[in-house]
Amino acid sequence: MSETKTILISGANRGIGDATARAFADAGWNVSMGMRKPVMPAWADTVDTAKLQVVAYDATDAEAPKKWAQQAREKFGGIDAVVANAGIMVRKSAVDVTDAEFDSLMDVNVNGPRRLVQACWDSLLEKGHGRVVIVSSLSGKRVKSAISGAYSVSKYAALGLSHAFRHAGFEQGIRTTAVCPGFVATDMGTPLAGGNTDGLTTAEDVAGSIFHVVNLPNSASVSELWMNCSLDDSY
């Protein structure tokens, strides 16, 4: 009988994080969910709750990832995959963004994933098939508008971070993928699309894509996965 795998997912209280947690839980994985206010998800009673863990996690707290990784190891014995999904949006141009706003963007969207993956790195190495997903954005591939400029800077950096981890762990069997969606029908994404969810990529769409890349063999790794709900100049 094969060993049950364990995944950590940040920002798991809603949207993409919640949908991703459910996708892996439905498939029988041990799922450790990081969120600022830890509460079992509404769908918890549809799966084996012994395989679920909710942990207090704040992406701006430098010590939180170490504590979370340790709690996951204590409950499940190891870590096979990490999805760094927690993120924030500041709708400001590069001209108008304040130092405090820019620092917050970089801390949550770049330092948060960096610290989380670093905290899990040794456990991922032990597996020989560790998986890392950094949820970036198509805003990390192009700057769509002036008002998304500051956010785009942070997501470009998150994309670079993903490639940096990919290089750091590839020879040891760790595969890292940057997932880059466009507009997604979530609390954060819907307002950016004008409030209309018709035709938008769903959180479940993104979750399914994350599930797919995490389960690919080492010999078929995807470095970047782009997805869009509308025709774009390049994506």
C-alpha positions in Angstrom: 0.0 0.0 0.0 1.4 3.4 -1.0 2.3 6.0 1.5 -0.3 8.9 1.9 1.3 12.1 0.6 1.1 15.4 2.5 0.7 18.9 1.1 0.8 22.3 2.7 -1.4 25.1 1.2 -1.3 28.7 2.3 -4.2 31.1 1.9 -6.4 28.0 2.2 -9.4 29.8 3.8 -11.0 30.8 0.5 -10.7 31.0 -3.2 -7.9 29.2 -5.0 -6.4 27.9 -1.7 -9.7 26.4 -0.5 -10.4 24.8 -3.8 -6.9 23.4 -4.0 -7.2 22.0 -0.5 -10.4 20.3 -1.4 -9.0 18.8 -4.6 -6.2 17.2 -2.8 -8.3 16.1 0.2 -10.8 14.4 -2.3 -7.8 12.5 -3.7 -6.9 11.2 -0.3 -3.9 13.4 0.5 -3.0 14.7 3.9 -3.8 18.4 3.6 -2.4 21.0 6.0 -4.1 24.3 5.5 -2.5 27.6 6.5 -4.7 30.6 7.2 -4.8 33.6 9.4 -7.9 32.4 11.3 -7.8 28.6 11.3 -11.2 27.1 10.8 -12.0 23.7 9.3 -13.5 24.2 5.8 -17.2 23.7 5.1 -16.5 20.6 3.0 -14.4 18.9 5.8 -17.2 16.4 6.6 -17.0 15.0 3.0 -13.5 13.6 3.5 -11.5 11.8 6.2 -10.9 14.6 8.7 -8.0 12.8 10.2 -6.1 13.7 7.1 -6.9 17.5 7.5 -5.0 20.0 9.6 -5.7 23.8 9.9 -2.8 25.9 11.2 -2.6 29.6 12.1 -0.4 31.2 9.4 0.4 34.8 8.6 2.6 35.3 5.6 4.1 38.4 7.2 5.3 36.5 10.2 8.9 35.3 9.6 8.5 32.5 12.2 5.1 31.2 11.1 6.4 28.9 8.3 8.8 27.1 10.6 6.1 26.5 13.2 3.7 25.4 10.5 6.1 23.0 8.8 6.9 21.5 12.2 3.3 21.0 13.1 2.7 19.3 9.7 5.6 17.0 10.2 4.5 16.0 13.7 1.0 15.1 12.5 1.7 13.5 9.1 5.4 12.5 9.3 6.7 14.4 6.3 6.0 17.0 3.6 5.7 16.1 -0.1 4.4 19.3 -1.6 3.9 23.0 -0.9 1.5 25.4 -2.6 2.4 29.0 -1.8 -0.9 30.6 -2.6 -1.4 33.4 0.0 -1.3 36.8 -1.6 -2.6 40.4 -1.5 -3.5 43.0 -4.1 -2.9 46.7 -4.0 -4.4 48.6 -6.9 -1.8 51.3 -7.3 0.5 52.4 -10.1 4.2 52.3 -9.7 4.0 56.1 -9.4 1.3 56.2 -6.7 2.2 53.2 -4.5 3.5 54.2 -1.1 6.5 52.6 0.6 4.3 50.8 3.1 2.0 49.4 0.4 4.9 48.3 -1.7 6.7 46.7 1.2 3.4 44.8 2.1 3.1 43.5 -1.5 6.7 42.2 -1.5 6.5 40.8 2.0 3.3 38.8 1.4 3.7 37.9 -2.3 7.4 37.2 -2.4 8.9 36.9 1.1 5.9 34.8 2.2 6.4 32.1 -0.4 10.2 32.2 0.0 10.0 31.6 3.7 7.4 28.9 3.4 9.3 26.9 0.9 12.5 27.3 2.8 10.9 26.0 5.9 9.7 22.8 4.1 12.9 22.4 1.9 14.6 19.7 3.9 11.5 17.6 4.1 11.0 18.0 0.3 14.5 16.9 -0.3 14.0 13.8 1.8 11.2 12.6 -0.4 13.2 12.7 -3.7 10.1 13.9 -5.5 9.1 17.1 -3.7 6.8 19.5 -5.4 6.5 23.3 -5.1 3.8 25.5 -6.6 4.1 29.3 -6.4 0.8 30.9 -7.3 1.9 33.9 -9.3 -0.3 35.6 -11.9 -0.4 36.6 -15.6 0.4 40.0 -14.0 3.8 38.4 -13.4 4.1 37.9 -17.2 2.9 41.3 -18.4 1.8 44.6 -17.0 -1.9 44.9 -18.0 -2.6 48.4 -16.8 -1.0 51.3 -14.8 -3.2 50.6 -11.8 -2.0 47.0 -11.6 1.6 48.1 -11.9 2.8 47.7 -8.3 1.1 44.4 -8.0 2.7 43.2 -11.2 6.1 44.0 -9.8 5.5 41.6 -6.9 4.2 38.9 -9.1 7.2 39.2 -11.5 9.3 38.7 -8.4 7.2 35.7 -7.4 7.7 34.2 -10.8 11.5 34.7 -10.5 11.4 33.1 -7.1 9.7 30.1 -8.6 12.4 29.6 -11.2 15.1 30.1 -8.5 13.6 27.3 -6.4 13.3 25.2 -9.6 17.0 25.4 -10.2 17.9 24.9 -6.5 16.1 21.6 -6.2 15.9 20.1 -9.7 18.9 17.7 -9.3 17.5 16.5 -6.0 14.1 15.6 -7.5 12.2 18.8 -6.4 10.0 20.2 -9.2 8.7 23.7 -9.0 6.0 25.3 -11.0 4.7 28.9 -11.2 1.0 28.9 -11.8 -0.1 32.1 -13.5 -3.9 32.7 -13.8 -5.6 35.7 -15.2 -8.9 36.9 -13.8 -10.3 34.3 -11.4 -13.8 34.4 -9.9 -12.7 34.9 -6.3 -13.2 37.6 -3.6 -10.0 39.2 -4.9 -10.3 38.6 -8.6 -14.0 39.3 -9.3 -13.8 43.1 -8.4 -10.8 43.4 -10.8 -12.9 42.0 -13.6 -15.7 44.6 -13.0 -17.8 42.4 -10.7 -19.1 40.1 -13.4 -18.1 36.5 -13.0 -19.5 35.3 -16.3 -16.8 33.4 -18.2 -14.1 33.9 -15.6 -11.7 31.2 -14.7 -12.9 29.5 -11.5 -11.0 28.7 -8.4 -11.7 25.0 -9.2 -10.2 25.4 -12.6 -6.9 26.7 -11.0 -7.0 24.0 -8.3 -7.4 21.3 -11.0 -4.4 22.6 -12.8 -2.3 22.7 -9.6 -3.4 19.1 -8.8 -2.2 18.1 -12.3 1.3 19.6 -12.2 1.9 18.3 -8.6 1.1 14.8 -9.8 3.3 14.8 -12.9 6.4 12.6 -12.8 9.8 14.0 -12.4 10.4 13.3 -16.1 7.5 15.6 -17.2 7.8 18.8 -15.2 6.2 22.1 -16.1 8.1 25.3 -15.1 5.2 27.8 -15.8 1.5 27.2 -16.3 -0.4 30.1 -17.8 -4.2 30.2 -17.9 -6.6 32.9 -19.1 -10.4 33.2 -19.5 -10.1 35.7 -22.4 -8.0 36.4 -25.5 -4.9 38.4 -24.5 -2.1 39.9 -26.6 0.3 37.1 -25.5 -1.5 34.8 -23.1 
